[in-house]
Amino acid sequence: MSSESPEVERPGAELGRILLSAEWLPPGTRVDRWEVVGRLGAGGYGTTYSVRRAGRMRGRLYALKLSRRPGERWFAREVALLARVRHRSVVRLVTHGAWRLGPVEHPYLVMEYVDGESLYDWALARNPTARQVARLLVQVLEALAAAHREGALHRDFKGDNVLVAADGKVKLLDWGAGWYAGAPSLTATAQLPPGSPRYYSPQLLRWRALAERRPGDMEPYRYAISDELYAVGVTFHHLLTDQYPALQWLAPQEPLSPHGLHPLRELNPRLPGVLESVVLRLLAFLPEHRPEGAAVLAGEVRRALAVADTAWDAPLFDWRERTSSGSRTTFEAAEARGPVMPGQEVALREARARHVEEVHRWREARELRHRDPEKVAAAEARALAAVRRRGTSGSSHSLIRGGLGVLLVGTLVAGLTLWKLWEGPSSVRPDSTLAPVKTVQLMAPSARLDQARAPLTGTPPLSPTQQEKEDMSIRAPRQTAVVSPAGRSQALKRCSLVGAAALAACAGSQVRPDPSRCPDGALEAMRELNMEKGGGADIYTDANLPGAASKELLVREGPIVSMLIKRFGKLPVGTRLHGRLWTGGPQVTGRYTRAELPDRRSYPVCLVFGNIDGFEWASPHTPGAVTHTAAFTVVDSFP
Ligand SMILES: Nc1ncnc2c1ncn2[C@@H]1O[C@H](COP(=O)(O)OP(=O)(O)OP(=O)(O)O)[C@@H](O)[C@H]1O
């Protein structure tokens, strides 16, 4: 329990006095005219809560950051910068003040609440396309350009400090380490540069190494726009390749090469050349080789986006097959350890940092290069749960967790427990119309066309939407109804011909789902999109594995995302079809219930994979074998 957790009286509480800590305020606590809804998390110098204006149970959410200590200079710096840098991609400052908790005055600031996830979480929870990432890059660069125009620097740019909202808009947070002309110094010596070493430019790394060797001798580092742009390069290198770039300690050996890094396209061949060159320029070893400024580069990326072809709409990563978790790289062997010669400490530290860096890169290459659908689904579920928790029950989880720390103090245990009882179930709990819940609902295709036509504001989930689940749910097998005896015996014969794994698939898989009617909303949407019954077009069976019609692909039962490779009606090339496959019969049966255009608009549809009868196995002895390129057919009811 913190020493600055005085006893305060909870307004209106009749159960006596409870102890509060600025780091764990329970829901319902009033901080001036703000009422705590939940705890969002804690950082280096404060704790952030979701709050509402007191007395407005259904009011809008805000984020309130409460300083741990009074007179925190980083805190004042954040307020000053947020007041200076007003931009749509910079989190908006609403107000600031100081709140008295016992004898201590805690500074606080209130910002707009961003219903989103960090840039890295956003990327991990989906398999983004180059276009999506480039759009985020433009927004981030424009936010930084706005700061630079005001003579300000963020100085701690990284994916964790960028929130991506459900509508794809980004907000740059955490300006506490920032700088502006005339700002008072943050630390007594101002020696250590701010930010995280992984994002340090080569110049900053070098400065730090020298400063450690000659403490007190060095002028403070003059962090510049070029350092900020380097940090953007590190962040986007990671987003586009799933790996951080190597720390650049030494100038590149090739005199003409501006950096000593691997071409990004060796790490991810799906990356468009233009984006690769943008990131490599951001990561140039010498500051003068980096782009001139954030605004100029934002314009450049915008122009590239305007003429980008469909390669920019393919997911950036493969879906990974499960591999043995037992494999290890030799890089995971021992770290550099042992006695150190006097004077060699810094060198050893650098060697270790390099080594750790290398290990990280190998681990990431091995684990993340190919996305694992299970991990991605788990990350998405976590993200959704976190978003829900923020507004609703999570606050009480946080409270419980916080309470655990405070349990040591018996008074609080009793106080909180009694308070909970007193509070009753309907107290400050937020209403069910909270934005996070809305986000989830928005992802579901709507039944009416006017809704169906409206752009969806969230990146569509990788898992099927509720309606898709309902449309696709596998009901009790009805083989006799849909497979003729001849067909069934043929299927059984096939099953008996193949190996053990396939036999298991034959035994366990659903042949095909029940017939079901196409929802009115989908029929109407398809009319609007000029998609006539019986019509169809070519698709990549698996949007993540484009390939020729002659090449075989083994599909499994479950969700599938295919991609249009020819325009059809008003659906452009690159439209993604979300659906499900069944592989248990003599043919693969597939149903698509949602079409997602490259511009992220989404429509309910009723399409089948192949034709009405499904898609015959491409190879007679391989259940689930189809071709990389196939086709779909428009239906008005699923057969
Ligand atoms: N305006 C906001 N809207 C929604 N969530 C926010 C907002 N500001 C911060 N958060 C979230 O609150 C949590 C805590 O943020 P905070 O800035 O206090 O610490 P941090 O960013 O985790 O750490 P540090 O500040 O040391 O880098 C983070 O998960 C952050 O994403």
Ligand as a Chemical Component Dictionary entry (heavy atoms), coordinates in Angstrom:
data_LIG
# 
_chem_comp.id                   LIG 
_chem_comp.type                 NON-POLYMER 
_chem_comp.pdbx_formal_charge   0 
_chem_comp.three_letter_code    LIG 
# 
loop_
_chem_comp_atom.comp_id 
_chem_comp_atom.atom_id 
_chem_comp_atom.alt_atom_id 
_chem_comp_atom.type_symbol 
_chem_comp_atom.charge 
_chem_comp_atom.model_Cartn_x 
_chem_comp_atom.model_Cartn_y 
_chem_comp_atom.model_Cartn_z 
_chem_comp_atom.pdbx_ordinal 
LIG N1  N1  N 0 -7.118 8.256 -23.935 1  
LIG C1  C1  C 0 -7.128 6.932 -23.693 2  
LIG N2  N2  N 0 -8.180 6.176 -24.064 3  
LIG C2  C2  C 0 -8.189 4.848 -23.828 4  
LIG N3  N3  N 0 -7.176 4.190 -23.231 5  
LIG C3  C3  C 0 -6.115 4.903 -22.828 6  
LIG C4  C4  C 0 -6.036 6.294 -23.025 7  
LIG N4  N4  N 0 -4.855 6.730 -22.525 8  
LIG C5  C5  C 0 -4.228 5.647 -22.034 9  
LIG N5  N5  N 0 -4.978 4.549 -22.212 10 
LIG C6  C6  C 0 -4.628 3.190 -21.820 11 
LIG O1  O1  O 0 -4.392 3.175 -20.433 12 
LIG C7  C7  C 0 -3.325 2.287 -20.136 13 
LIG C8  C8  C 0 -2.327 3.004 -19.258 14 
LIG O2  O2  O 0 -1.810 4.097 -19.967 15 
LIG P1  P1  P 0 -0.649 4.977 -19.390 16 
LIG O3  O3  O 0 -0.355 6.053 -20.364 17 
LIG O4  O4  O 0 -1.008 5.368 -17.996 18 
LIG O5  O5  O 0 0.540  3.975 -19.269 19 
LIG P2  P2  P 0 1.364  3.182 -20.359 20 
LIG O6  O6  O 0 1.187  3.860 -21.676 21 
LIG O7  O7  O 0 0.952  1.763 -20.285 22 
LIG O8  O8  O 0 2.821  3.319 -19.814 23 
LIG P3  P3  P 0 3.879  4.516 -19.983 24 
LIG O9  O9  O 0 3.107  5.795 -19.828 25 
LIG O10 O10 O 0 4.848  4.297 -18.892 26 
LIG O11 O11 O 0 4.447  4.334 -21.349 27 
LIG C9  C9  C 0 -2.752 1.821 -21.465 28 
LIG O12 O12 O 0 -3.249 0.539 -21.742 29 
LIG C10 C10 C 0 -3.314 2.796 -22.457 30 
LIG O13 O13 O 0 -3.525 2.177 -23.711 31 
# 
loop_
_chem_comp_bond.comp_id 
_chem_comp_bond.atom_id_1 
_chem_comp_bond.atom_id_2 
_chem_comp_bond.value_order 
_chem_comp_bond.pdbx_ordinal 
LIG N1  C1  SING 1  
LIG C1  N2  SING 2  
LIG C1  C4  DOUB 3  
LIG N2  C2  DOUB 4  
LIG C2  N3  SING 5  
LIG N3  C3  DOUB 6  
LIG C3  C4  SING 7  
LIG C3  N5  SING 8  
LIG C4  N4  SING 9  
LIG N4  C5  DOUB 10 
LIG C5  N5  SING 11 
LIG N5  C6  SING 12 
LIG C6  O1  SING 13 
LIG C6  C10 SING 14 
LIG O1  C7  SING 15 
LIG C7  C8  SING 16 
LIG C7  C9  SING 17 
LIG C8  O2  SING 18 
LIG O2  P1  SING 19 
LIG P1  O3  DOUB 20 
LIG P1  O4  SING 21 
LIG P1  O5  SING 22 
LIG O5  P2  SING 23 
LIG P2  O6  DOUB 24 
LIG P2  O7  SING 25 
LIG P2  O8  SING 26 
LIG O8  P3  SING 27 
LIG P3  O9  DOUB 28 
LIG P3  O10 SING 29 
LIG P3  O11 SING 30 
LIG C9  O12 SING 31 
LIG C9  C10 SING 32 
LIG C10 O13 SING 33 
# 
